[in-house]
Amino acid sequence: MIQSSQDKAKEIAFFDGHAAADSYDVFTPESSHRLIAVCAGLAKFQPGARIADLGCGSGAFTHILQQQGYDPVGIDISPKLIALAKDKYPTIEFAEGDVEHLPFAADSLDGVLLSGLVHHLPDPARCAAEAFRVLRPGGSFVAFDPNRMNPFMYLYRDRSSPLYSSVGVTENERPVLAREIAATFDDAGFNVRTDFMSNLNYRYLASAKLRWLLPAYNAIDRIAFTPNLMKPLRSFVLTYGEKP
């Protein structure tokens, strides 16, 4: 049975553990930059825009937003990851925060990036409502999450799979279906669209037993899902839209 609310204590404990090892940046730098560029393009973020990076972790994507010309603020539920982010990127604003109760005034942000966050929420409706609340009219959001329709994401990370592995994930996580996430943000009031993305090379995998497979996975992910007809099966769902 899928739980209806996130176990925040377990989420904090899990990511505080990652802070100790500074092991949370899972993509290669090139892939991270490409992902954020694609997300910013879909959301039509403008230079200098005030962007909240929700689920910022140790600040890698927040830093890229700054490098790409935006005015970012990073928010994460893990106090130890926030402390690490502040140490690594002292020129960027970071704060502890819960995406279901954001520390921003209504209509105060130009954009919101949900950094691999939605799939941590058994019910993302409150998160979507908060994103809508804090964005100014005309502001936009973009989220990226593992795609349940992708065979690798399903087999490795979906609990209904016979090959499911719980190593390196919290019990809150599960791959998402694009239509369900789009419907949630549509219900919150956004004009929503969906895209898909693969060819994001991993440099880290929690399971030591499977790390040797990373080069093969990265190659297959790049080649197999490039054709346009494979687009709905790409590894990540990109959900984006505007507040009217």
C-alpha positions in Angstrom: 0.0 0.0 0.0 1.3 3.5 -0.9 1.6 5.8 2.0 -0.4 9.0 1.8 2.2 11.3 3.4 6.0 11.6 3.5 7.9 10.3 6.5 10.0 13.4 6.9 12.1 12.1 9.8 13.3 9.2 7.7 13.9 11.6 4.7 16.0 13.9 6.9 18.0 11.1 8.4 18.7 9.6 5.0 20.0 12.8 3.4 21.9 13.9 6.5 23.8 10.6 5.9 24.7 11.6 2.4 26.0 14.9 3.6 28.6 13.1 5.7 30.1 11.5 2.6 29.3 14.4 0.2 28.0 11.7 -2.2 24.7 13.2 -3.3 25.8 14.6 -6.7 25.0 11.6 -8.9 25.4 12.9 -12.4 28.5 13.9 -14.2 29.1 17.7 -14.3 28.4 17.8 -18.0 25.1 16.0 -17.6 24.1 18.2 -14.7 24.7 21.3 -16.7 22.8 20.0 -19.6 19.8 18.9 -17.4 19.5 22.4 -15.8 19.9 24.1 -19.2 17.0 22.0 -20.6 14.9 22.6 -17.5 15.5 26.3 -17.6 14.7 26.5 -21.3 11.4 24.6 -20.9 10.3 26.9 -18.0 11.5 29.9 -19.9 13.5 31.3 -16.9 14.8 34.8 -17.7 18.3 36.1 -16.9 18.4 37.4 -13.3 15.2 35.6 -12.3 14.8 34.7 -8.7 14.6 30.9 -8.7 14.0 28.6 -5.8 15.8 25.3 -6.1 13.6 22.9 -4.0 15.3 19.8 -2.8 18.7 21.4 -3.6 20.7 18.9 -1.6 24.4 19.9 -1.5 23.8 22.7 -3.9 25.1 21.4 -7.2 22.1 22.4 -9.3 21.7 25.7 -7.4 25.3 26.5 -8.3 24.6 25.8 -12.0 21.6 28.1 -11.9 23.9 30.8 -10.6 26.4 30.0 -13.3 23.7 30.2 -16.0 22.7 33.7 -14.9 19.9 33.3 -12.5 19.5 34.5 -8.9 18.9 31.2 -7.0 18.1 30.2 -3.5 18.4 26.6 -2.4 16.0 24.9 -0.1 16.3 21.4 1.4 14.8 19.5 4.3 18.2 18.1 5.4 20.1 20.5 7.8 23.4 18.8 7.1 23.1 19.0 3.3 22.2 22.7 3.7 25.3 23.2 5.9 27.4 21.4 3.2 25.9 23.6 0.5 26.7 26.8 2.4 30.3 25.6 2.8 30.7 24.7 -0.8 29.0 27.7 -2.3 29.2 30.7 0.1 28.0 33.2 -2.4 24.6 31.5 -2.8 21.7 31.7 -0.3 20.6 28.4 1.2 18.0 27.6 3.9 16.4 24.6 5.5 12.8 24.2 4.4 9.9 21.8 3.8 8.5 21.9 0.3 5.0 21.5 1.7 5.5 24.7 3.8 7.9 26.9 1.9 9.6 29.9 3.6 8.5 32.4 0.9 5.8 35.0 0.7 3.1 34.6 -1.9 3.8 35.8 -5.4 7.5 36.4 -4.5 9.4 34.1 -6.9 10.0 34.1 -10.7 10.6 30.4 -10.9 10.8 27.1 -9.1 13.0 24.2 -9.9 11.9 20.9 -8.2 15.2 19.0 -8.3 14.4 15.3 -8.4 11.9 16.0 -5.6 8.4 15.1 -6.6 9.1 11.4 -6.6 9.9 11.6 -2.9 6.4 12.7 -2.1 3.7 10.0 -2.0 1.1 12.7 -2.5 2.7 15.8 -4.2 -0.5 17.9 -4.1 0.7 20.1 -1.2 4.0 20.7 -2.9 2.3 21.7 -6.1 0.0 24.1 -4.2 3.0 25.7 -2.4 4.9 26.1 -5.7 1.8 27.8 -7.1 1.5 30.1 -4.0 5.0 31.4 -4.0 5.3 32.1 -7.7 4.2 35.4 -9.1 1.6 35.4 -11.9 3.4 34.5 -15.0 6.1 32.6 -13.0 6.9 29.1 -13.9 8.0 25.8 -12.4 9.9 22.8 -13.8 10.4 19.4 -12.2 12.5 16.3 -13.2 11.8 12.8 -11.8 12.6 9.2 -12.7 10.1 7.8 -15.3 8.2 4.7 -14.3 7.7 3.9 -18.0 11.5 3.6 -18.4 12.4 -0.1 -18.2 15.5 0.5 -16.1 13.8 2.9 -13.7 11.0 0.5 -13.3 13.0 -2.7 -12.8 15.5 -1.1 -10.4 13.4 1.4 -8.4 9.8 0.4 -8.5 8.6 -1.7 -5.7 6.4 -3.9 -7.9 9.4 -5.0 -9.8 11.0 -8.4 -9.0 14.4 -6.7 -9.3 13.6 -3.7 -7.1 16.6 -2.5 -5.0 16.1 -0.4 -1.9 19.8 0.5 -1.7 20.4 4.2 -1.8 16.7 5.3 -1.7 14.2 6.2 1.0 11.0 4.4 1.5 9.2 7.6 0.2 10.6 7.3 -3.3 9.1 5.8 -6.4 9.4 6.5 -10.1 6.5 8.6 -11.5 4.0 8.4 -14.3 4.0 11.6 -16.4 0.3 11.9 -16.6 -0.2 11.7 -12.8 2.4 14.4 -12.1 0.9 16.6 -14.8 -2.6 16.2 -13.4 -1.4 17.1 -9.9 0.2 20.4 -11.0 -2.8 21.1 -13.3 -5.1 20.7 -10.3 -2.9 23.2 -8.4 -3.7 25.8 -11.1 -0.8 25.6 -13.5 -0.9 25.4 -17.3 1.1 22.2 -17.5 3.2 20.4 -20.2 5.4 17.3 -20.2 8.7 16.4 -21.8 11.2 13.5 -21.4 14.9 13.2 -21.2 17.6 10.6 -21.3 21.4 10.6 -21.8 22.2 11.8 -18.3 25.3 10.0 -17.3 25.6 8.8 -13.7 28.9 9.0 -12.0 27.7 7.4 -8.7 25.5 4.5 -7.8 24.6 3.6 -4.2 24.9 -0.2 -4.8 28.6 -1.1 -4.8 27.7 -4.4 -6.4 26.2 -2.7 -9.5 28.6 0.2 -10.0 30.6 -1.7 -12.6 27.5 -1.6 -14.8 27.3 2.2 -14.9 29.3 2.6 -18.2 27.0 0.0 -19.9 23.9 1.6 -18.5 25.0 5.1 -19.6 25.7 3.9 -23.1 22.3 2.1 -23.4 20.4 5.0 -22.0 22.1 7.3 -24.5 21.5 5.1 -27.6 18.3 3.2 -27.0 16.1 6.2 -26.1 17.4 8.8 -28.6 14.7 8.0 -31.4 11.7 10.2 -31.0 9.3 7.2 -30.9 11.1 6.2 -27.6 10.6 9.6 -26.0 7.9 8.5 -23.5 10.3 5.8 -22.3 13.2 8.1 -21.6 14.6 7.9 -18.1 13.3 11.2 -16.7 10.0 13.0 -16.8 10.2 16.8 -17.1 7.0 18.5 -15.9 6.8 22.2 -16.4 4.3 25.0 -16.6 3.2 28.6 -15.8 1.1 30.2 -13.2 -1.6 32.2 -15.0 
